[in-house]
Amino acid sequence: ETHSQKALMLEMKSLQEEPVEGFKITLVDEADLYNWEVAIFGPPNTHYEGGYFKVRTEVDL
């Protein structure tokens, strides 16, 4: 286990235990800590209200 893997595991655990309102963050593949899927829900009272935006990102350290 590398330092970057440990840091990413801690960050993911923190985001799952204390999620940021309007965001859901998961791993695309449980075996790959560097490939995240982020769902963003449009905030109320904005042009984006009711929107659902999905982003896949690969963490490059």
N, CA and C atoms as an extended XYZ file, in Angstrom:
183
Properties=species:S:1:pos:R:3:atomname:S:1:resname:S:1:resid:I:1 pbc="F F F"
N         0.847       -1.185        0.000 N   GLU     1
C         0.000        0.000        0.000 CA  GLU     1
C         0.886        1.239        0.000 C   GLU     1
N         0.696        2.085       -1.003 N   THR     2
C         1.502        3.297       -1.118 CA  THR     2
C         0.895        4.423       -0.287 C   THR     2
N         1.682        5.472       -0.100 N   HIS     3
C         1.210        6.643        0.644 CA  HIS     3
C        -0.019        7.244       -0.035 C   HIS     3
N        -0.003        7.328       -1.369 N   SER     4
C        -1.133        7.917       -2.091 CA  SER     4
C        -2.391        7.067       -1.933 C   SER     4
N        -2.249        5.746       -1.941 N   GLN     5
C        -3.412        4.871       -1.747 CA  GLN     5
C        -4.009        5.069       -0.360 C   GLN     5
N        -3.152        5.157        0.635 N   LYS     6
C        -3.623        5.357        2.001 CA  LYS     6
C        -4.345        6.706        2.124 C   LYS     6
N        -3.771        7.750        1.528 N   ALA     7
C        -4.387        9.075        1.575 CA  ALA     7
C        -5.753        9.075        0.887 C   ALA     7
N        -5.851        8.409       -0.271 N   LEU     8
C        -7.123        8.340       -0.981 CA  LEU     8
C        -8.162        7.533       -0.205 C   LEU     8
N        -7.744        6.445        0.419 N   MET     9
C        -8.676        5.650        1.226 CA  MET     9
C        -9.227        6.483        2.380 C   MET     9
N        -8.358        7.249        3.033 N   LEU    10
C        -8.806        8.099        4.140 CA  LEU    10
C        -9.761        9.190        3.651 C   LEU    10
N        -9.459        9.776        2.498 N   GLU    11
C       -10.326       10.815        1.938 CA  GLU    11
C       -11.690       10.238        1.567 C   GLU    11
N       -11.700        9.079        0.916 N   MET    12
C       -12.971        8.449        0.528 CA  MET    12
C       -13.779        8.093        1.772 C   MET    12
N       -13.140        7.539        2.778 N   LYS    13
C       -13.829        7.185        4.020 CA  LYS    13
C       -14.442        8.423        4.657 C   LYS    13
N       -13.693        9.507        4.687 N   SER    14
C       -14.184       10.758        5.258 CA  SER    14
C       -15.406       11.274        4.491 C   SER    14
N       -15.350       11.227        3.164 N   LEU    15
C       -16.470       11.695        2.344 CA  LEU    15
C       -17.702       10.810        2.487 C   LEU    15
N       -17.510        9.536        2.748 N   GLN    16
C       -18.645        8.642        2.937 CA  GLN    16
C       -19.243        8.804        4.329 C   GLN    16
N       -18.411        9.057        5.328 N   GLU    17
C       -18.904        9.227        6.693 CA  GLU    17
C       -19.536       10.601        6.902 C   GLU    17
N       -18.990       11.610        6.237 N   GLU    18
C       -19.505       12.972        6.340 CA  GLU    18
C       -19.672       13.551        4.933 C   GLU    18
N       -20.729       13.120        4.231 N   PRO    19
C       -20.902       13.547        2.840 CA  PRO    19
C       -21.126       15.056        2.716 C   PRO    19
N       -20.701       15.591        1.597 N   VAL    20
C       -20.920       16.997        1.275 CA  VAL    20
C       -22.306       17.098        0.653 C   VAL    20
N       -23.127       18.011        1.159 N   GLU    21
C       -24.495       18.142        0.660 CA  GLU    21
C       -24.495       18.407       -0.842 C   GLU    21
N       -25.319       17.639       -1.559 N   GLY    22
C       -25.445       17.807       -2.997 CA  GLY    22
C       -24.467       16.989       -3.818 C   GLY    22
N       -23.615       16.208       -3.139 N   PHE    23
C       -22.624       15.400       -3.831 CA  PHE    23
C       -22.682       13.957       -3.324 C   PHE    23
N       -22.445       13.022       -4.205 N   LYS    24
C       -22.273       11.618       -3.824 CA  LYS    24
C       -21.023       11.128       -4.545 C   LYS    24
N       -20.099       10.571       -3.775 N   ILE    25
C       -18.825       10.141       -4.343 CA  ILE    25
C       -18.645        8.652       -4.105 C   ILE    25
N       -18.374        7.922       -5.182 N   THR    26
C       -18.165        6.476       -5.102 CA  THR    26
C       -16.967        6.109       -5.972 C   THR    26
N       -16.503        4.905       -5.795 N   LEU    27
C       -15.457        4.376       -6.663 CA  LEU    27
C       -16.112        3.698       -7.866 C   LEU    27
N       -15.558        3.907       -9.047 N   VAL    28
C       -16.066        3.238      -10.247 CA  VAL    28
C       -15.857        1.728      -10.097 C   VAL    28
N       -14.703        1.358       -9.568 N   ASP    29
C       -14.347       -0.042       -9.326 CA  ASP    29
C       -13.710       -0.106       -7.941 C   ASP    29
N       -14.263       -0.904       -7.056 N   GLU    30
C       -13.768       -0.990       -5.680 CA  GLU    30
C       -12.273       -1.302       -5.595 C   GLU    30
N       -11.718       -1.912       -6.627 N   ALA    31
C       -10.302       -2.287       -6.625 CA  ALA    31
C        -9.390       -1.149       -7.120 C   ALA    31
N        -9.984       -0.035       -7.556 N   ASP    32
C        -9.213        1.065       -8.145 CA  ASP    32
C        -9.496        2.362       -7.393 C   ASP    32
N        -8.622        2.717       -6.456 N   LEU    33
C        -8.812        3.925       -5.650 CA  LEU    33
C        -8.603        5.215       -6.437 C   LEU    33
N        -8.097        5.117       -7.644 N   TYR    34
C        -7.762        6.304       -8.427 CA  TYR    34
C        -8.855        6.712       -9.407 C   TYR    34
N        -9.957        5.987       -9.445 N   ASN    35
C       -11.016        6.242      -10.419 CA  ASN    35
C       -12.328        6.466       -9.671 C   ASN    35
N       -12.734        7.741       -9.546 N   TRP    36
C       -13.905        8.112       -8.761 CA  TRP    36
C       -15.057        8.536       -9.661 C   TRP    36
N       -16.272        8.305       -9.175 N   GLU    37
C       -17.469        8.810       -9.831 CA  GLU    37
C       -18.118        9.799       -8.872 C   GLU    37
N       -18.405       10.992       -9.370 N   VAL    38
C       -18.990       12.042       -8.542 CA  VAL    38
C       -20.350       12.415       -9.128 C   VAL    38
N       -21.389       12.307       -8.301 N   ALA    39
C       -22.730       12.733       -8.693 CA  ALA    39
C       -22.984       14.079       -8.022 C   ALA    39
N       -23.434       15.032       -8.813 N   ILE    40
C       -23.734       16.371       -8.309 CA  ILE    40
C       -25.218       16.623       -8.551 C   ILE    40
N       -25.920       16.981       -7.490 N   PHE    41
C       -27.349       17.244       -7.571 CA  PHE    41
C       -27.563       18.752       -7.575 C   PHE    41
N       -28.321       19.236       -8.559 N   GLY    42
C       -28.549       20.671       -8.689 CA  GLY    42
C       -29.171       21.260       -7.434 C   GLY    42
N       -28.579       22.332       -6.909 N   PRO    43
C       -29.084       22.924       -5.676 CA  PRO    43
C       -30.431       23.628       -5.883 C   PRO    43
N       -31.264       23.625       -4.845 N   PRO    44
C       -32.561       24.299       -4.930 CA  PRO    44
C       -32.409       25.793       -5.222 C   PRO    44
N       -33.413       26.337       -5.840 N   ASN    45
C       -33.482       27.771       -6.138 CA  ASN    45
C       -32.357       28.262       -7.035 C   ASN    45
N       -31.889       27.403       -7.929 N   THR    46
C       -30.901       27.793       -8.938 CA  THR    46
C       -31.385       27.271      -10.289 C   THR    46
N       -30.733       27.673      -11.349 N   HIS    47
C       -31.071       27.169      -12.688 CA  HIS    47
C       -30.821       25.663      -12.792 C   HIS    47
N       -30.004       25.124      -11.884 N   TYR    48
C       -29.635       23.709      -11.924 CA  TYR    48
C       -30.528       22.838      -11.054 C   TYR    48
N       -31.523       23.428      -10.387 N   GLU    49
C       -32.413       22.674       -9.501 CA  GLU    49
C       -33.027       21.492      -10.242 C   GLU    49
N       -32.972       20.319       -9.606 N   GLY    50
C       -33.509       19.109      -10.214 CA  GLY    50
C       -32.531       18.414      -11.147 C   GLY    50
N       -31.414       19.043      -11.416 N   GLY    51
C       -30.418       18.451      -12.312 CA  GLY    51
C       -29.596       17.389      -11.612 C   GLY    51
N       -29.114       16.459      -12.404 N   TYR    52
C       -28.245       15.385      -11.914 CA  TYR    52
C       -27.079       15.301      -12.876 C   TYR    52
N       -25.891       15.548      -12.355 N   PHE    53
C       -24.705       15.584      -13.192 CA  PHE    53
C       -23.721       14.545      -12.679 C   PHE    53
N       -23.267       13.682      -13.565 N   LYS    54
C       -22.344       12.619      -13.171 CA  LYS    54
C       -21.002       12.854      -13.843 C   LYS    54
N       -19.947       12.779      -13.044 N   VAL    55
C       -18.589       12.996      -13.540 CA  VAL    55
C       -17.725       11.816      -13.109 C   VAL    55
N       -16.923       11.324      -14.008 N   ARG    56
C       -15.908       10.326      -13.650 CA  ARG    56
C       -14.553       10.998      -13.735 C   ARG    56
N       -13.765       10.778      -12.722 N   THR    57
C       -12.455       11.406      -12.696 CA  THR    57
C       -11.398       10.392      -12.271 C   THR    57
N       -10.251       10.510      -12.847 N   GLU    58
C        -9.141        9.654      -12.477 CA  GLU    58
C        -8.137       10.507      -11.711 C   GLU    58
N        -7.861       10.120      -10.494 N   VAL    59
C        -6.930       10.845       -9.655 CA  VAL    59
C        -5.511       10.560      -10.136 C   VAL    59
N        -4.783       11.616      -10.394 N   ASP    60
C        -3.421       11.492      -10.891 CA  ASP    60
C        -2.497       12.169       -9.892 C   ASP    60
N        -1.748       11.364       -9.157 N   LEU    61
C        -0.841       11.911       -8.140 CA  LEU    61
C         0.586       11.873       -8.610 C   LEU    61
